[in-house]
Amino acid sequence: MPKYLILGLLVVILTFMIMNKWPKLKENTKNKLISSIFGIIAIGFVILISLLIF
């Protein structure tokens, strides 16, 4: 139970920190960050599907 509380607080604090720093980033950095997030999600889906198939 406490680990979920810590995880929830970490997500909220991280979200607010990103919201604070986002306007100050350059466009190139924003594009790299967004593409890396989508890449991690895509790799996660591939791993999940491969685990479900085999």
Order of alpha helices (4+ residues) and beta strands (2+ residues): alpha-alpha
